Amino acid sequence: MKKFLKTITTALITVSLLAVMAGCGAGSSGNKTVEIGIVQIMEHPSLNTIRESFIKQLAEKGYKDGENIRIDYKDAQGEQTNLNTICRNSNQTRKIL
């Protein structure tokens, strides 16, 4: 279980960093709103803390939900099939995950 949580945490941090870097580049080109999709495999206190901290860091850097970015949060409820569907749909709408 610890290995699973460590893997999920590492993946979320990596995705978060990529989203921040992409958001920074998009913000400098104009007033375009960047859509960021946050996908979480399940509700869990540590995963929730990571998500909330990521959103807080974005706000501290000037990226605020509803102003210059739009955050779309999805929870897969612990189901792999839900996770695949969420990622596929987000990919088709070209959100940054």
N, C-alpha and C positions, 0 to 999 in steps of 0.2 A: 504494500500500500504506500509506503514511504517513497519507493522508487517511482510509482505512478504519479504521485503528487509532485515529486521533484521534476519529472519529465513535463508534466502539464505546466508547472510554474515556469520552467525554462522556456517552453514554447510560447507562453503568454508574454513573457518579458521580451523575447525576440520579436514577436509580432508587434508589440507595443513600440519598440524602438524603431522598427521599420515604418510604422504608421506616423510616428513623430517626425522622422526624417522626410517622409513623403509630404506630410502636412506643411512642414517648413518651406519646402520648395514650392508648393502650390500657393501658399499664402503670399509669397513675394511677387507673384506674377499678376496680382490684381485682387479684386474683392470677391473672388470665387469661393463659394462655400465648399469645403472638403467634407465628404462623407466618410466616416470611420466606423467600420463594423467591429464590434467586440463580440466574440463568440466564446461562450463558457460552456464546458462539458457538463457541469452540474453546479448547483448551489452548494457552496462550501465556504466556511468562514475565511480560510486563507485565500481562496480564489476571489472571493468578494473583496477582500482587503486589497489585493493586487489591482483589481479593476478600479476600485474607488481611488486608490493612490495614483494610478495612471491618469484618470480623469482630473484629479487635483493637480498633478504636474502639468498637464496640458493647460489648465486654467492659469497656473502661475506663469506659464510662458506666453500667455496672451491668446490661447486658443480656447474659446468658450463655446460650449454646446448651445446652439440656437443663435449664435452671433456670427462667427466665422467658420465654425465646423458644425457638423451634425453627427451625433453619436447614435448608432443603431445597435442596441444591446440585444443579444439573443442567447437563450439558455437551452441547451440540448437535453436537459433533464436526465442526464446520465445515459442517454441512448445514442449509440453509434449511428444509427440510421437517421436520427434527427440531426446529428452533427453534419453528416454528409449532405443532407438536404439544405441545411442552413448555409453551408459553405458554397454549395453549387448555386443557390439563389443569389447569394451576395456577390459571387464571382460574375454572374450574368448582369448584375446591375453595376458592376465595376466599382464596388466599394473597396476601400483600403481595409484589409483585415489585419 
